[in-house]
Amino acid sequence: MSNRAILVLEDGSVYEGLSFGSQIDAYGEVVFNTSMVGYQEILTDPSYAGQIVVPTYPLIGNYGINQQDMESKRIQVSGFIVREECHQPNHYLNEKTIHNYLAENDIPGIWGIDTRAMTRKLRSFGVMMGKITTTKTPQQALKEITNSPDYGAVDFVQKVTTDKSYEWGTFDMNTTYRIVVLDCGLKYNILRSLNQLGCRVTALPCTTPADEILKMQPDGILLSPGPGNPELLDNIVDTIKKLVGKKPIMGICLGSQLIGRAFGASNFKLKFGHRGGNHPVKDLSDGHIYITAQNHGYALDPDTVRNGLEVSHVNLNDGTVEGVRHRELPIFAIQYHSEASPGPLDNMYLFKKYLEMIKGEL
């Protein structure tokens, strides 16, 4: 029998449901994701650190949990809110229920909430801080929210980056290029994708100095996605400035925002962000439209993109920046996810484009 649980938002609104997973309290920014599949990838995506995630798709857990769909070594979300929790998953790879997975990782969830109504609220009023609890009154939870730091004031990248460098997958004498990935909260599918293209891939902590990166003699440098406010990450921006012009650079999501900052651009917070697998993006060079996977709450201010950078892609829903490139240097970045897992796969070609850029510089 599930216990009663509540979600309290910073505006004082209360949503009551039933507890699953862990029964501890959780605090975070409440955001929604519009993907129809991929809940395990969402749970383990480091870009969701510090957030309580609400899938808009009503049934969650129907194909269970397996080892192949991990995007990091642990669950990264602070909490999970679903319309209906599936108690009897059915899939040949299934190893455990989503309830057991959350419980083992001390992550609380609520089911039985009208997640579509909550999504409409967040779209109308913007994302809010919230708290999941099974023990506190709404008044007690609201007081704790008021006394807790806002999402945009915390450096979550330091919480999710790897502690030490590591190499991914296999490589041999036929290896094409050596790529180092600065881990600001990367998903494993970035490493898988590069490795499948024959690259020797090494992930580095986000605190790795530029001179140490260059001593490794990489053919290219990739700046990973990650959580939180890009305006807090001056140390990584300084590292990028020292790498510019030394090696070809590709940025994804947070990596794009940080490249922008390295060239003098600024970022702003979106009302409710872009999270899901169905966001249309237009390539300004040829007019081609791609369906993309996204997960970000901040975006580059197009009026501040300068110093050789130019906007290369835009979001067709709201016109925000979805990509930048440098007019002269071998640098480009996208705000969406070329490594989308489980999909859509429209944008995997960007890794090949990056390797072609590296080839042209050797």
C-alpha positions in Angstrom: 0.0 0.0 0.0 1.5 3.4 -1.0 1.6 6.2 1.5 0.2 9.6 0.8 2.7 12.1 -0.6 2.4 15.8 -1.6 4.2 18.1 -3.9 4.3 21.7 -2.8 5.3 24.5 -5.2 6.8 27.8 -4.3 3.6 29.6 -5.1 1.8 27.6 -2.4 -0.1 25.2 -4.6 -0.3 21.6 -3.4 -0.7 18.4 -5.4 -1.5 15.2 -3.5 -0.7 11.7 -4.7 0.8 8.4 -3.6 4.4 7.7 -2.8 6.7 5.4 -4.7 10.4 4.9 -4.6 12.0 6.3 -1.5 9.9 8.1 1.1 12.5 10.8 1.9 11.8 14.5 1.2 13.2 16.1 -2.0 13.7 19.7 -3.0 14.3 21.0 -6.6 13.2 22.9 -9.6 10.0 21.3 -11.0 10.2 20.8 -14.8 8.3 18.8 -17.4 9.5 16.5 -20.2 7.4 15.8 -23.3 9.1 12.6 -24.4 6.9 9.5 -24.8 9.8 7.0 -24.0 13.1 7.2 -22.3 12.3 7.6 -18.7 15.4 5.8 -17.6 17.6 8.0 -19.7 15.8 11.0 -18.2 16.4 9.8 -14.6 20.1 9.2 -15.3 20.8 12.4 -17.3 23.2 14.6 -15.3 21.5 17.7 -16.8 18.6 17.1 -14.5 20.6 17.4 -11.3 18.7 19.6 -8.8 15.4 19.1 -10.6 12.1 17.3 -9.9 10.9 15.9 -13.3 7.4 15.6 -14.5 6.9 13.4 -17.7 3.8 14.4 -19.6 3.4 10.9 -20.9 0.9 9.2 -18.5 2.3 5.7 -18.0 5.8 5.4 -16.7 7.7 2.2 -15.9 6.0 -0.1 -18.4 9.2 -1.5 -19.8 11.2 -1.6 -16.5 14.8 -0.8 -15.9 17.9 -2.3 -17.5 21.7 -1.7 -17.6 21.8 -0.7 -21.3 19.8 2.5 -21.0 21.9 4.2 -18.3 23.2 7.6 -19.3 25.4 8.0 -16.1 26.4 5.9 -13.2 23.4 6.9 -11.0 20.0 8.6 -10.9 20.5 12.4 -11.2 17.0 13.8 -10.7 16.0 15.0 -7.2 12.4 13.6 -7.6 10.0 12.1 -10.1 6.3 12.8 -10.6 4.1 10.6 -12.8 0.5 10.1 -13.6 0.6 6.3 -13.4 3.3 4.0 -12.1 3.5 0.6 -13.8 3.9 -2.2 -11.2 4.3 -5.0 -13.7 6.8 -4.0 -16.5 7.1 -6.2 -19.6 10.3 -6.2 -21.6 12.9 -8.8 -22.3 15.7 -6.6 -20.9 13.8 -5.7 -17.7 15.7 -6.2 -14.5 13.5 -4.3 -11.9 10.6 -2.0 -11.5 10.9 1.8 -11.5 9.8 1.8 -7.8 12.7 -0.5 -6.8 15.1 1.5 -8.9 14.1 4.8 -7.3 14.0 3.2 -3.8 17.5 1.7 -4.2 18.9 5.2 -5.1 17.0 7.1 -2.4 14.9 9.1 -4.9 11.3 9.9 -4.0 8.4 9.8 -6.5 4.7 10.6 -6.5 2.1 8.9 -8.7 -1.6 9.6 -9.2 -1.1 13.3 -10.0 -2.6 15.0 -13.0 0.7 15.7 -14.7 -0.9 17.3 -17.8 -2.6 19.9 -15.5 0.8 20.5 -13.8 2.4 20.9 -17.1 -0.1 23.5 -18.1 0.6 25.4 -14.9 4.3 25.4 -15.5 3.8 26.6 -19.0 1.6 29.4 -17.8 3.6 30.5 -14.8 7.0 29.2 -15.4 9.1 26.5 -13.7 9.1 26.7 -9.9 10.9 25.3 -6.9 9.1 22.5 -5.2 9.3 20.0 -2.4 8.1 16.3 -2.3 7.3 15.1 1.2 5.4 12.3 2.9 5.7 13.7 6.5 5.4 17.5 6.4 2.3 19.7 6.1 2.0 22.0 3.1 2.8 25.0 5.4 6.0 23.3 6.7 7.1 22.4 3.2 6.5 25.9 1.8 8.5 27.4 4.7 11.4 25.1 3.8 11.2 26.1 0.1 11.3 29.7 1.0 14.5 29.2 3.1 16.2 27.1 0.4 18.5 28.3 -2.4 17.0 28.9 -5.8 18.0 26.5 -8.6 19.9 29.3 -10.5 22.1 30.1 -7.6 23.7 26.6 -7.3 26.7 25.2 -9.3 25.4 21.8 -10.1 28.2 21.0 -12.6 30.6 20.5 -9.7 28.2 17.9 -8.2 28.0 15.8 -11.4 31.4 16.0 -13.1 33.6 12.9 -13.0 36.1 12.7 -10.1 38.9 11.5 -12.4 39.6 11.0 -16.1 38.6 7.8 -17.8 38.6 6.3 -21.3 35.5 4.9 -22.9 35.1 1.8 -24.9 37.6 0.1 -27.2 40.2 1.4 -29.6 42.9 -0.1 -31.8 45.4 0.8 -34.5 42.5 1.8 -36.7 41.4 4.6 -34.3 40.6 7.7 -36.3 41.0 10.6 -33.8 41.6 11.2 -30.1 38.8 13.2 -28.6 38.7 14.6 -25.0 35.4 15.4 -23.5 35.2 18.0 -20.7 32.6 16.5 -18.4 30.2 19.2 -17.3 27.5 16.5 -16.9 27.9 14.4 -19.9 25.6 11.5 -21.1 27.2 8.2 -21.9 25.7 8.2 -25.4 28.1 11.0 -26.4 31.0 8.7 -25.5 29.2 5.7 -27.2 28.6 7.7 -30.4 32.2 8.9 -30.8 33.6 5.5 -30.0 31.4 3.9 -32.6 32.9 6.3 -35.1 36.3 4.9 -34.3 37.4 7.7 -31.9 39.6 7.2 -28.8 37.5 9.1 -26.2 38.7 10.3 -22.8 36.4 12.1 -20.3 38.0 14.7 -18.1 36.7 16.5 -14.9 35.4 20.0 -15.7 38.1 21.4 -13.5 40.9 20.2 -15.8 43.2 23.1 -16.8 43.7 24.0 -20.4 47.4 23.2 -20.4 46.7 19.7 -19.1 44.1 19.1 -21.8 46.5 20.3 -24.5 49.3 18.1 -23.1 47.2 15.1 -24.0 47.5 16.1 -27.7 43.9 15.5 -28.6 42.7 15.9 -32.1 39.5 17.6 -30.9 37.8 18.8 -27.7 34.1 18.4 -26.9 32.3 20.4 -24.3 29.5 18.3 -22.8 26.0 19.2 -21.7 25.3 19.7 -18.0 23.0 21.2 -15.4 22.3 24.6 -14.0 23.1 28.2 -14.7 25.9 28.8 -17.2 26.5 32.3 -15.8 28.0 30.7 -12.7 30.8 28.8 -14.5 33.5 31.4 -15.0 36.2 28.8 -14.3 35.2 26.7 -17.3 34.7 29.7 -19.5 38.3 30.7 -18.7 39.5 27.2 -19.7 37.6 27.5 -23.0 39.2 30.8 -23.8 42.6 29.2 -23.5 41.6 26.4 -25.8 40.1 28.5 -28.6 42.3 28.4 -31.7 44.3 25.5 -30.4 42.1 22.6 -31.3 38.7 22.0 -33.0 35.9 22.4 -30.5 32.4 21.1 -30.5 29.8 22.1 -27.8 26.5 20.5 -26.9 23.8 22.2 -24.8 25.6 23.7 -21.8 28.8 23.4 -23.9 27.1 25.7 -26.4 26.2 28.3 -23.8 29.8 28.2 -22.4 31.3 28.7 -25.9 29.0 31.7 -26.3 30.2 33.1 -23.0 33.8 32.6 -24.0 33.2 34.9 -26.9 31.4 37.5 -24.8 27.7 36.4 -25.2 25.3 36.1 -22.2 22.5 33.6 -21.4 19.1 34.1 -20.0 16.6 31.8 -18.3 13.7 30.4 -20.3 10.2 30.5 -18.8 9.8 26.7 -18.8 12.7 25.4 -20.8 12.9 22.8 -23.6 12.8 19.2 -22.4 11.7 16.4 -24.6 12.2 14.6 -27.9 10.0 16.6 -30.3 11.5 20.1 -30.7 11.8 21.4 -34.2 15.1 23.2 -35.1 16.0 25.0 -38.3 19.5 25.0 -39.8 19.9 28.6 -41.1 22.5 27.5 -43.7 20.2 25.4 -45.8 16.7 25.8 -44.2 16.6 22.1 -43.2 14.4 21.3 -40.2 15.4 18.7 -37.7 13.4 17.1 -34.9 15.6 17.2 -31.8 15.9 16.0 -28.2 16.4 18.8 -25.8 17.0 19.4 -22.1 17.9 23.0 -21.1 16.4 25.9 -19.1 18.8 28.6 -20.3 19.6 30.0 -23.8 22.0 32.3 -25.5 20.9 35.9 -26.0 21.2 36.3 -29.8 21.8 40.0 -29.5 25.0 39.3 -27.6 26.5 36.7 -30.0 29.6 38.4 -31.4 33.4 38.3 -31.9 33.3 35.9 -34.8 30.4 33.7 -33.6 27.1 33.7 -35.4 23.8 32.0 -34.9 23.5 28.8 -37.0 20.3 27.2 -35.8 17.0 28.5 -34.3 14.1 26.9 -32.5 10.9 27.0 -34.5 8.7 27.0 -31.4 10.0 30.2 -29.8 12.9 31.5 -32.0 15.6 30.9 -29.4 19.2 30.1 -30.4 19.8 26.4 -31.0 23.3 26.6 -32.4 26.3 28.8 -33.1 29.5 28.6 -35.2 32.6 30.6 -35.6 33.1 32.3 -39.0 36.9 31.5 -39.1 37.9 29.1 -36.3 37.0 25.3 -36.2 34.3 25.8 -33.6 30.6 25.0 -33.6 28.0 24.2 -31.0 24.4 23.1 -30.7 21.9 23.7 -28.0 20.0 20.4 -28.6 21.3 16.8 -28.2 23.0 15.1 -31.2 23.5 12.1 -28.9 19.7 11.7 -28.3 18.9 8.4 -26.6 16.5 6.9 -27.2 15.9 9.4 -30.0 15.1 11.0 -32.3 18.3 10.2 -34.2 18.0 13.0 -36.8 21.1 14.7 -35.5 23.7 12.0 -35.1 25.3 13.3 -38.3 26.8 16.2 -36.3 29.4 13.9 -34.8 30.5 13.0 -38.3 30.5 16.7 -39.2 32.8 17.3 -36.2 35.2 14.6 -37.3 35.3 16.1 -40.8 36.2 19.5 -39.2 39.0 17.8 -37.3 40.2 16.1 -40.5 40.4 19.5 -42.2 42.6 20.9 -39.5 45.2 18.1 -39.4 
